Amino acid sequence: MTDAAHMKQAVENYMKAVSTVDLDMIREIYADNATVEDPVGTPPHEGIEAIVTFYGAMKGMGVQLQLTGNVRCTGNAAAFPFQAKVGPITMEIIDVFEFNDQGKVVSMRAYWGPENRF
């Protein structure tokens, strides 16, 4: 099982990786067989190449992520609230990461909808 300190560090790394579109860091965070469902209810991006392509599409958009509360860890999962700023749009999001025994994220689910934009 992955400990809370590792999960919190992975979340910090994620905030930085997405904000800087650091695809190498994205590869370090996610397992090869991971899935990303962003937002929940949409078809998931499956496998590391699809995930890297998903985040790579953010290049040049100026996406900036910032935690807005504490990371909550339990078992092999971490949930965290944050804001994503893209130009004039700010979105409030909660992500849930599930980790494998190697400490890599195997599932990311992002909870947000139109009512979370301002």
NORVEN-V302423 format. One line per field, one symbol per residue. psi: psi as a letter, one per 40 degrees, with the letter a starting at -180 (. if undefined). burial: b if it has 16 or more other C-alpha atoms within 10 Angstrom, else e. A space follows every 10 residues. Layout:
psi->???
burial->???
//
This chain:
psi->ihiddddddd ddddddddde fgdddddddi idfiihhhih eihihhiddd ddddddeehe efhhihieai hhhhbfihih iiihhhbehh ihihihhhia eeeihehhhh hiadeei.
burial->ebebeebbeb bebbbbbbbb bbbebbbbbb bbebbbbbbe eeebbbbbee bbeeeeeeee eebbbebeee bebeebbbbb bbbbbeeeeb bbbbbbbbbb eebbbbbbbb bbeeeeee
//
